[in-house]
Amino acid sequence: MADKAFHIVVMETFASLMTAAFGLVAALAWNDAIKTAIQTVFVNNIGLGQFAYAVIVTVIAVVATIIIARSLAKMKAAVGSQEVSGEAQAVWKK
């Protein structure tokens, strides 16, 4: 049982790291493209363009995070970690 608990902790940590890395990569990849598109649309209103840019990047990050969290939840359900969750934390503290 402790082996399953450790596996869940490792997967939770891995999912967190993946989420952070994906957010950074996505932000860097889309940065110039979105800025260029918004500057084209909002030529005279830079403030509104920056706001639109922030909203678009935030939506992308939230959707990616939800997808990763759901994948982790499905993996936990497949392993039966609902009972393991508390034990996983205990294993991590050891």
Beta strands, then each sheet from edge to edge (+ up, - down):
end
